[in-house]
Amino acid sequence: MDRSELADFLRRRREQLTPAEVGLPPGVRRRTPGLRRDEVALLAGMSTDYYTRLEQSRGPRPSTQVLASLARALRFSNDERDHLYHLCGYQPPGPALGDKHVGPGLLHMLAKLDDTPAAVVTDLGEVLVQNRMHTLLVGDRAGSRGLDRYYAWGWFADPSTRERFPEEDWDRLSRQHVADLRATAARRAGDADVTEFIGALRAASAEFERLWTEHEVAVRLSDTKRIAHPVVGLIDTVCETLLTPNAAQRLLVYLPRPGTDAAEKLELLRVVGTQDLRPAPSTERR
């Protein structure tokens, strides 16, 4: 690991980025150009102290997971990401479909959708990054670890995930999850990540196993979703999907369904954020 080169690379890339490019407010009286260290740490999901040590050539060798987070936070191109891996003594991720690096173009689009729920996911449904509105709408999944980052795993292995969707929609959504995974599994035949994920789902959920054996196939490009939000109520959305050229990643955008009050409810959600506007339970004694 070349600590001095790593420190210089991180510092120079940080100084070249503006807050607006990563969806942060400009702030006031910045003493240095570009982002602050604490802002990079926030975007990468690590402590400021840890990131500071990397820039000061005294940090430990980062894991590949940390490098992937830094590459996203600093909006690295594929070449810059590969350089980062080489500086730390790792082989960069190959061009396989399972690559989880989110390019600067997708991240820029996500930052522009500040009033619209949107997220970038893999073709297996792993949430790589989500904007504030998407987190408010469906909860924080990008901040989860392991299998909990995957839509299908949450849907079939964690019953609480379905609480935000009307029960009458469950069967349709279950079938769509499975049909889409069928298409991905065929396209990435022999990929260990796909085989392990499908195997884990089949072992964890009898419902998934039953639907998997029906062999329905369909790539999800556009869908209607009704989301039962605990604060603003039922929101009718149209989920549009934009695929990367190799179909490895998808930008999901949740738009208000025409003819419904979804636009007003999404605007209310944007304003109130995580505030709970539901009436407090009565403490009056009977």
Residue pairs with C-beta under 8 A, 6 or more apart in sequence:
1 61
1 87
1 88
1 89
2 87
3 57
3 58
3 59
4 57
5 87
6 54
6 57
6 84
6 87
6 88
7 54
7 55
7 56
7 57
9 83
9 84
9 87
10 40
10 51
10 54
10 55
10 70
10 74
11 55
13 74
13 76
13 80
14 34
14 35
14 37
14 40
14 55
14 74
15 32
15 33
15 34
15 35
16 33
16 34
17 34
17 35
17 74
17 75
18 26
18 34
18 35
19 25
19 26
19 27
19 35
19 39
20 26
21 75
21 108
21 111
22 35
22 39
22 43
22 73
22 75
22 107
22 111
23 110
23 111
23 114
23 131
24 35
24 39
24 43
30 36
37 48
37 51
37 52
37 55
38 48
40 51
40 70
40 73
40 74
41 47
41 48
41 50
41 51
41 52
43 72
43 73
44 51
44 66
44 69
44 70
44 72
44 73
45 69
45 143
46 66
46 69
50 59
53 59
53 60
54 62
61 88
61 89
62 70
62 88
64 85
64 90
67 81
67 84
67 85
67 88
67 90
68 100
68 101
70 76
70 84
71 80
71 81
71 84
71 101
72 101
72 102
72 107
72 128
72 129
74 80
75 104
75 107
75 108
76 84
76 101
76 104
77 103
77 104
78 101
78 103
81 92
81 93
81 101
82 92
85 91
85 92
85 93
86 92
93 99
93 100
93 101
96 191
97 123
97 187
97 188
97 191
97 246
97 247
97 248
98 122
98 124
98 188
98 191
98 193
98 194
98 248
99 248
100 122
100 126
100 128
102 120
102 128
102 129
102 249
103 244
106 120
106 244
106 249
106 251
107 120
107 129
109 118
109 251
110 118
110 119
110 120
110 129
110 131
110 251
111 131
113 131
113 133
113 253
114 131
114 132
114 133
115 133
115 266
115 267
115 270
116 131
116 133
116 253
116 254
116 255
116 266
117 131
117 133
117 134
117 136
117 137
117 138
117 237
117 253
117 254
117 266
118 130
118 131
118 133
118 134
118 251
118 252
118 253
118 254
119 127
119 128
119 129
119 130
119 131
119 134
119 141
119 142
119 251
119 252
120 127
120 128
120 129
120 130
120 249
120 250
120 251
120 252
121 127
121 128
121 151
121 249
121 250
121 252
122 128
122 248
122 249
122 250
123 184
123 187
123 188
123 247
123 248
123 249
123 250
124 150
124 152
124 181
124 184
124 193
124 194
124 197
125 150
125 151
125 152
125 177
125 180
125 181
126 149
126 150
126 151
127 141
127 142
127 144
127 149
127 150
127 151
128 142
128 249
129 142
130 140
130 141
130 142
133 254
133 266
133 269
133 270
134 252
134 254
135 142
136 269
136 270
136 273
136 274
137 227
137 229
137 235
137 254
137 266
137 269
138 164
138 227
139 164
141 148
141 149
141 151
141 154
142 149
147 153
147 157
147 197
147 200
148 154
148 158
150 197
151 177
152 177
152 178
152 181
152 201
152 208
153 197
153 200
153 201
153 204
154 161
155 161
155 162
155 173
155 174
155 177
156 174
156 177
156 201
156 204
156 205
156 207
156 208
157 201
157 204
157 205
162 170
163 228
164 227
164 228
164 229
164 230
165 173
165 225
165 226
165 227
165 228
166 226
166 228
166 234
169 225
169 226
173 225
174 207
174 208
174 211
175 211
175 216
176 218
176 220
176 223
178 208
178 211
178 212
178 214
178 216
179 216
179 217
179 218
179 220
180 218
180 219
180 220
181 198
181 201
182 212
182 215
182 216
182 217
182 218
183 217
183 218
183 219
184 194
185 194
185 198
186 217
187 247
188 194
198 212
201 208
201 212
202 208
202 209
202 212
220 241
221 240
221 241
221 243
222 238
222 239
222 240
222 241
223 238
223 239
223 241
224 236
224 237
224 238
224 239
224 257
225 237
225 238
225 239
225 254
226 234
226 235
226 236
226 237
227 234
227 235
227 237
228 234
228 235
229 235
229 265
229 269
230 276
230 278
231 269
231 272
231 275
231 276
231 277
231 278
232 265
232 268
232 269
232 272
232 277
233 265
235 256
235 262
235 265
235 266
235 269
236 256
236 257
236 260
236 262
237 254
237 255
237 256
237 257
237 262
238 254
238 255
238 256
238 257
239 252
239 253
239 254
239 255
240 252
240 253
240 255
241 250
241 251
241 252
241 253
242 250
242 251
242 253
243 249
243 250
244 250
256 262
256 263
256 265
256 266
